[in-house]
């Protein structure tokens, strides 16, 4: 289905903000999974609780975005 880096620009600002504010999150809550599923017009393969475990690649990408936000200041739409 792709990676977080591919979808980042299509995610709504509230979802991106949540991800940058929670860069250590390993399992995404269902509200975030739903927002991503809406963007990709598919299903990420979440568990029975509608949560999703992020891949190492996706966690690294989110941590880099969070680090960029700290360096650049607010403005997740970059």
N, CA, C and O atoms as a GROMACS GRO file, in nm:
protein
  312
    1UNK      N    1   0.082  -0.121   0.000
    1UNK     CA    2   0.000   0.000   0.000
    1UNK      C    3   0.085   0.127   0.000
    1UNK      O    4   0.032   0.236  -0.016
    2UNK      N    5   0.214   0.114   0.017
    2UNK     CA    6   0.297   0.232   0.018
    2UNK      C    7   0.350   0.264   0.156
    2UNK      O    8   0.344   0.182   0.248
    3UNK      N    9   0.401   0.384   0.169
    3UNK     CA   10   0.461   0.425   0.296
    3UNK      C   11   0.410   0.563   0.338
    3UNK      O   12   0.352   0.637   0.259
    4UNK      N   13   0.434   0.594   0.462
    4UNK     CA   14   0.394   0.722   0.519
    4UNK      C   15   0.451   0.838   0.438
    4UNK      O   16   0.385   0.940   0.418
    5UNK      N   17   0.572   0.823   0.393
    5UNK     CA   18   0.636   0.930   0.315
    5UNK      C   19   0.556   0.959   0.188
    5UNK      O   20   0.544   1.074   0.147
    6UNK      N   21   0.502   0.856   0.125
    6UNK     CA   22   0.423   0.873   0.003
    6UNK      C   23   0.292   0.946   0.030
    6UNK      O   24   0.246   1.023  -0.054
    7UNK      N   25   0.232   0.922   0.146
    7UNK     CA   26   0.100   0.978   0.178
    7UNK      C   27   0.107   1.112   0.247
    7UNK      O   28   0.007   1.184   0.253
    8UNK      N   29   0.222   1.148   0.300
    8UNK     CA   30   0.235   1.263   0.389
    8UNK      C   31   0.166   1.388   0.334
    8UNK      O   32   0.088   1.451   0.406
    9UNK      N   33   0.193   1.424   0.213
    9UNK     CA   34   0.138   1.546   0.155
    9UNK      C   35  -0.012   1.543   0.135
    9UNK      O   36  -0.075   1.647   0.118
   10UNK      N   37  -0.070   1.425   0.137
   10UNK     CA   38  -0.214   1.412   0.118
   10UNK      C   39  -0.292   1.408   0.250
   10UNK      O   40  -0.413   1.426   0.252
   11UNK      N   41  -0.220   1.385   0.360
   11UNK     CA   42  -0.287   1.377   0.490
   11UNK      C   43  -0.335   1.515   0.533
   11UNK      O   44  -0.272   1.616   0.502
   12UNK      N   45  -0.447   1.518   0.603
   12UNK     CA   46  -0.495   1.647   0.653
   12UNK      C   47  -0.401   1.698   0.762
   12UNK      O   48  -0.328   1.620   0.823
   13UNK      N   49  -0.405   1.827   0.786
   13UNK     CA   50  -0.309   1.889   0.879
   13UNK      C   51  -0.324   1.836   1.021
   13UNK      O   52  -0.225   1.825   1.092
   14UNK      N   53  -0.446   1.803   1.064
   14UNK     CA   54  -0.466   1.750   1.200
   14UNK      C   55  -0.398   1.614   1.216
   14UNK      O   56  -0.340   1.586   1.321
   15UNK      N   57  -0.405   1.531   1.114
   15UNK     CA   58  -0.340   1.400   1.120
   15UNK      C   59  -0.189   1.415   1.120
   15UNK      O   60  -0.120   1.350   1.199
   16UNK      N   61  -0.137   1.501   1.034
   16UNK     CA   62   0.008   1.525   1.032
   16UNK      C   63   0.054   1.582   1.165
   16UNK      O   64   0.159   1.542   1.217
   17UNK      N   65  -0.023   1.674   1.221
   17UNK     CA   66   0.012   1.732   1.350
   17UNK      C   67   0.017   1.625   1.458
   17UNK      O   68   0.110   1.622   1.539
   18UNK      N   69  -0.081   1.537   1.460
   18UNK     CA   70  -0.082   1.430   1.560
   18UNK      C   71   0.043   1.344   1.546
   18UNK      O   72   0.107   1.309   1.645
   19UNK      N   73   0.077   1.308   1.423
   19UNK     CA   74   0.194   1.223   1.400
   19UNK      C   75   0.323   1.290   1.446
   19UNK      O   76   0.407   1.225   1.508
   20UNK      N   77   0.340   1.418   1.416
   20UNK     CA   78   0.463   1.488   1.459
   20UNK      C   79   0.466   1.507   1.610
   20UNK      O   80   0.574   1.512   1.668
   21UNK      N   81   0.352   1.519   1.672
   21UNK     CA   82   0.349   1.534   1.817
   21UNK      C   83   0.364   1.402   1.890
   21UNK      O   84   0.385   1.400   2.011
   22UNK      N   85   0.355   1.291   1.818
   22UNK     CA   86   0.368   1.158   1.876
   22UNK      C   87   0.465   1.072   1.795
   22UNK      O   88   0.429   0.964   1.748
   23UNK      N   89   0.589   1.121   1.777
   23UNK     CA   90   0.682   1.051   1.688
   23UNK      C   91   0.727   0.915   1.738
   23UNK      O   92   0.779   0.835   1.660
   24UNK      N   93   0.709   0.886   1.866
   24UNK     CA   94   0.750   0.757   1.919
   24UNK      C   95   0.640   0.653   1.916
   24UNK      O   96   0.660   0.540   1.960
   25UNK      N   97   0.525   0.689   1.864
   25UNK     CA   98   0.411   0.599   1.861
   25UNK      C   99   0.442   0.480   1.769
   25UNK      O  100   0.483   0.498   1.655
   26UNK      N  101   0.420   0.360   1.821
   26UNK     CA  102   0.444   0.239   1.742
   26UNK      C  103   0.313   0.190   1.681
   26UNK      O  104   0.311   0.139   1.569
   27UNK      N  105   0.204   0.207   1.755
   27UNK     CA  106   0.073   0.162   1.708
   27UNK      C  107  -0.018   0.283   1.693
   27UNK      O  108  -0.043   0.356   1.789
   28UNK      N  109  -0.067   0.303   1.572
   28UNK     CA  110  -0.154   0.417   1.545
   28UNK      C  111  -0.296   0.389   1.594
   28UNK      O  112  -0.348   0.279   1.574
   29UNK      N  113  -0.359   0.488   1.656
   29UNK     CA  114  -0.498   0.471   1.697
   29UNK      C  115  -0.591   0.470   1.576
   29UNK      O  116  -0.554   0.515   1.467
   30UNK      N  117  -0.710   0.417   1.596
   30UNK     CA  118  -0.803   0.399   1.484
   30UNK      C  119  -0.841   0.528   1.414
   30UNK      O  120  -0.868   0.526   1.293
   31UNK      N  121  -0.846   0.641   1.484
   31UNK     CA  122  -0.882   0.767   1.417
   31UNK      C  123  -0.775   0.807   1.315
   31UNK      O  124  -0.807   0.857   1.208
   32UNK      N  125  -0.649   0.784   1.350
   32UNK     CA  126  -0.540   0.816   1.257
   32UNK      C  127  -0.540   0.716   1.142
   32UNK      O  128  -0.520   0.754   1.026
   33UNK      N  129  -0.560   0.588   1.172
   33UNK     CA  130  -0.567   0.486   1.068
   33UNK      C  131  -0.680   0.518   0.970
   33UNK      O  132  -0.664   0.506   0.849
   34UNK      N  133  -0.794   0.558   1.024
   34UNK     CA  134  -0.908   0.592   0.937
   34UNK      C  135  -0.873   0.709   0.845
   34UNK      O  136  -0.906   0.706   0.726
   35UNK      N  137  -0.806   0.811   0.898
   35UNK     CA  138  -0.768   0.927   0.816
   35UNK      C  139  -0.674   0.884   0.704
   35UNK      O  140  -0.686   0.933   0.591
   36UNK      N  141  -0.580   0.795   0.734
   36UNK     CA  142  -0.487   0.748   0.631
   36UNK      C  143  -0.560   0.661   0.529
   36UNK      O  144  -0.539   0.676   0.408
   37UNK      N  145  -0.647   0.571   0.576
   37UNK     CA  146  -0.724   0.487   0.484
   37UNK      C  147  -0.806   0.571   0.388
   37UNK      O  148  -0.821   0.536   0.270
   38UNK      N  149  -0.859   0.682   0.436
   38UNK     CA  150  -0.937   0.771   0.351
   38UNK      C  151  -0.850   0.829   0.240
   38UNK      O  152  -0.893   0.838   0.125
   39UNK      N  153  -0.729   0.868   0.276
   39UNK     CA  154  -0.637   0.928   0.178
   39UNK      C  155  -0.593   0.826   0.073
   39UNK      O  156  -0.588   0.858  -0.046
   40UNK      N  157  -0.563   0.706   0.116
   40UNK     CA  158  -0.511   0.607   0.021
   40UNK      C  159  -0.622   0.529  -0.049
   40UNK      O  160  -0.596   0.445  -0.135
   41UNK      N  161  -0.746   0.558  -0.010
   41UNK     CA  162  -0.861   0.490  -0.070
   41UNK      C  163  -0.846   0.339  -0.060
   41UNK      O  164  -0.873   0.265  -0.154
   42UNK      N  165  -0.804   0.296   0.057
   42UNK     CA  166  -0.784   0.153   0.077
   42UNK      C  167  -0.784   0.118   0.224
   42UNK      O  168  -0.840   0.188   0.307
   43UNK      N  169  -0.720   0.008   0.254
   43UNK     CA  170  -0.713  -0.043   0.389
   43UNK      C  171  -0.569  -0.082   0.418
   43UNK      O  172  -0.509  -0.159   0.344
   44UNK      N  173  -0.516  -0.029   0.526
   44UNK     CA  174  -0.378  -0.056   0.561
   44UNK      C  175  -0.358  -0.193   0.626
   44UNK      O  176  -0.245  -0.234   0.650
   45UNK      N  177  -0.465  -0.263   0.654
   45UNK     CA  178  -0.453  -0.394   0.717
   45UNK      C  179  -0.444  -0.384   0.868
   45UNK      O  180  -0.368  -0.457   0.931
   46UNK      N  181  -0.522  -0.294   0.924
   46UNK     CA  182  -0.520  -0.276   1.068
   46UNK      C  183  -0.571  -0.400   1.141
   46UNK      O  184  -0.631  -0.489   1.080
   47UNK      N  185  -0.548  -0.406   1.272
   47UNK     CA  186  -0.588  -0.522   1.353
   47UNK      C  187  -0.737  -0.516   1.389
   47UNK      O  188  -0.809  -0.428   1.342
   48UNK      N  189  -0.780  -0.609   1.472
   48UNK     CA  190  -0.923  -0.616   1.507
   48UNK      C  191  -0.971  -0.494   1.584
   48UNK      O  192  -1.092  -0.471   1.593
   49UNK      N  193  -0.880  -0.416   1.640
   49UNK     CA  194  -0.916  -0.293   1.712
   49UNK      C  195  -0.907  -0.171   1.622
   49UNK      O  196  -0.919  -0.057   1.669
   50UNK      N  197  -0.885  -0.195   1.494
   50UNK     CA  198  -0.871  -0.090   1.393
   50UNK      C  199  -0.748  -0.003   1.418
   50UNK      O  200  -0.745   0.115   1.381
   51UNK      N  201  -0.647  -0.061   1.479
   51UNK     CA  202  -0.520   0.006   1.502
   51UNK      C  203  -0.417  -0.054   1.406
   51UNK      O  204  -0.440  -0.159   1.346
   52UNK      N  205  -0.304   0.015   1.392
   52UNK     CA  206  -0.203  -0.031   1.298
   52UNK      C  207  -0.064  -0.012   1.358
   52UNK      O  208  -0.033   0.094   1.412
   53UNK      N  209   0.017  -0.115   1.348
   53UNK     CA  210   0.156  -0.103   1.390
   53UNK      C  211   0.237  -0.045   1.274
   53UNK      O  212   0.232  -0.096   1.162
   54UNK      N  213   0.309   0.062   1.302
   54UNK     CA  214   0.389   0.128   1.199
   54UNK      C  215   0.515   0.047   1.168
   54UNK      O  216   0.571  -0.019   1.256
   55UNK      N  217   0.557   0.053   1.044
   55UNK     CA  218   0.683  -0.011   1.006
   55UNK      C  219   0.799   0.073   1.060
   55UNK      O  220   0.782   0.190   1.095
   56UNK      N  221   0.916   0.012   1.064
   56UNK     CA  222   1.036   0.086   1.106
   56UNK      C  223   1.060   0.206   1.015
   56UNK      O  224   1.096   0.314   1.062
   57UNK      N  225   1.038   0.186   0.886
   57UNK     CA  226   1.057   0.293   0.786
   57UNK      C  227   0.963   0.411   0.814
   57UNK      O  228   1.004   0.526   0.811
   58UNK      N  229   0.836   0.380   0.843
   58UNK     CA  230   0.739   0.487   0.870
   58UNK      C  231   0.772   0.560   1.001
   58UNK      O  232   0.759   0.682   1.009
   59UNK      N  233   0.813   0.485   1.103
   59UNK     CA  234   0.850   0.550   1.231
   59UNK      C  235   0.969   0.643   1.211
   59UNK      O  236   0.973   0.753   1.266
   60UNK      N  237   1.067   0.598   1.133
   60UNK     CA  238   1.184   0.682   1.106
   60UNK      C  239   1.144   0.808   1.030
   60UNK      O  240   1.192   0.917   1.062
   61UNK      N  241   1.056   0.796   0.933
   61UNK     CA  242   1.011   0.912   0.857
   61UNK      C  243   0.939   1.011   0.949
   61UNK      O  244   0.964   1.131   0.942
   62UNK      N  245   0.851   0.962   1.036
   62UNK     CA  246   0.778   1.050   1.127
   62UNK      C  247   0.874   1.118   1.224
   62UNK      O  248   0.860   1.238   1.252
   63UNK      N  249   0.972   1.043   1.275
   63UNK     CA  250   1.071   1.106   1.365
   63UNK      C  251   1.149   1.215   1.293
   63UNK      O  252   1.179   1.319   1.352
   64UNK      N  253   1.182   1.192   1.166
   64UNK     CA  254   1.257   1.295   1.092
   64UNK      C  255   1.170   1.418   1.070
   64UNK      O  256   1.219   1.531   1.078
   65UNK      N  257   1.040   1.398   1.042
   65UNK     CA  258   0.948   1.513   1.027
   65UNK      C  259   0.934   1.588   1.159
   65UNK      O  260   0.931   1.711   1.161
   66UNK      N  261   0.926   1.514   1.269
   66UNK     CA  262   0.914   1.578   1.400
   66UNK      C  263   1.041   1.658   1.431
   66UNK      O  264   1.033   1.769   1.483
   67UNK      N  265   1.157   1.602   1.398
   67UNK     CA  266   1.283   1.674   1.418
   67UNK      C  267   1.291   1.798   1.332
   67UNK      O  268   1.342   1.901   1.376
   68UNK      N  269   1.241   1.789   1.210
   68UNK     CA  270   1.239   1.904   1.120
   68UNK      C  271   1.148   2.013   1.176
   68UNK      O  272   1.181   2.131   1.169
   69UNK      N  273   1.034   1.973   1.233
   69UNK     CA  274   0.942   2.070   1.292
   69UNK      C  275   1.007   2.142   1.408
   69UNK      O  276   0.990   2.263   1.423
   70UNK      N  277   1.083   2.071   1.490
   70UNK     CA  278   1.151   2.134   1.603
   70UNK      C  279   1.254   2.233   1.553
   70UNK      O  280   1.271   2.341   1.611
   71UNK      N  281   1.324   2.199   1.446
   71UNK     CA  282   1.427   2.287   1.392
   71UNK      C  283   1.367   2.408   1.322
   71UNK      O  284   1.418   2.519   1.334
   72UNK      N  285   1.258   2.386   1.246
   72UNK     CA  286   1.198   2.492   1.166
   72UNK      C  287   1.091   2.570   1.238
   72UNK      O  288   1.059   2.682   1.198
   73UNK      N  289   1.036   2.514   1.344
   73UNK     CA  290   0.923   2.579   1.411
   73UNK      C  291   0.793   2.528   1.354
   73UNK      O  292   0.794   2.444   1.264
   74UNK      N  293   0.681   2.578   1.404
   74UNK     CA  294   0.549   2.529   1.358
   74UNK      C  295   0.530   2.548   1.208
   74UNK      O  296   0.586   2.640   1.147
   75UNK      N  297   0.449   2.460   1.151
   75UNK     CA  298   0.420   2.470   1.008
   75UNK      C  299   0.429   2.337   0.940
   75UNK      O  300   0.511   2.319   0.851
   76UNK      N  301   0.347   2.242   0.980
   76UNK     CA  302   0.358   2.106   0.932
   76UNK      C  303   0.323   2.088   0.785
   76UNK      O  304   0.337   1.978   0.732
   77UNK      N  305   0.280   2.191   0.720
   77UNK     CA  306   0.238   2.178   0.580
   77UNK      C  307   0.354   2.181   0.483
   77UNK      O  308   0.332   2.182   0.362
   78UNK      N  309   0.475   2.183   0.530
   78UNK     CA  310   0.591   2.188   0.441
   78UNK      C  311   0.613   2.058   0.373
   78UNK      O  312   0.707   2.045   0.295
   0.00000   0.00000   0.00000
